[in-house]
């Protein structure tokens, strides 16, 4: 199964500000126990955003 976020922007967990400026993308792979004798693997495409608030201590965050 593959999944990725649908929103065009993200919300900074430190200051609550919204940002649409994507810094990077990467994949995370999650595995679970087999289901009906088949291996279960979830591939998430995750974006890292740059916080738009220049005074925020957290420069980047993931969705």
C-alpha positions in Angstrom: 0.0 0.0 0.0 1.3 3.5 -0.8 0.1 6.7 0.8 0.9 10.4 0.8 -0.6 13.6 2.1 -3.2 15.5 0.2 -2.9 19.0 1.7 -0.9 21.6 -0.1 0.5 22.9 3.2 1.5 21.8 6.7 1.1 23.2 10.2 4.1 23.8 12.3 3.9 22.0 15.7 5.8 24.7 17.5 4.1 27.9 16.4 1.0 26.7 14.7 1.8 28.6 11.5 0.9 27.2 8.0 3.6 26.7 5.4 3.4 25.5 1.8 7.2 25.7 1.2 8.4 22.2 0.8 12.0 21.6 1.9 12.3 17.9 1.1 10.5 14.6 0.5 11.3 11.2 1.7 9.7 7.7 2.1 9.0 5.9 5.3 8.3 2.1 5.2 6.1 0.5 7.8 5.7 -3.3 8.1 3.1 -5.3 9.9 2.5 -9.0 10.5 1.4 -11.0 7.5 -2.2 -10.9 6.5 -3.6 -14.0 4.8 0.0 -15.3 4.3 0.9 -12.1 2.5 3.5 -9.6 3.6 2.0 -6.2 4.6 4.1 -3.1 3.8 3.0 0.5 3.9 5.1 3.1 2.0 4.4 6.7 3.1 5.7 9.6 1.0 6.4 12.4 3.6 7.1 16.0 3.0 9.3 18.3 5.2 8.2 21.9 5.3 10.1 25.1 6.1 8.3 27.1 8.8 7.2 30.5 7.4 7.5 32.2 10.8 11.0 33.6 11.0 10.8 33.8 14.8 9.9 30.2 15.3 12.6 28.1 16.9 11.7 25.1 14.7 13.0 25.7 11.2 11.6 22.6 9.5 8.8 20.1 10.3 7.2 17.0 8.7 3.6 16.6 7.8 
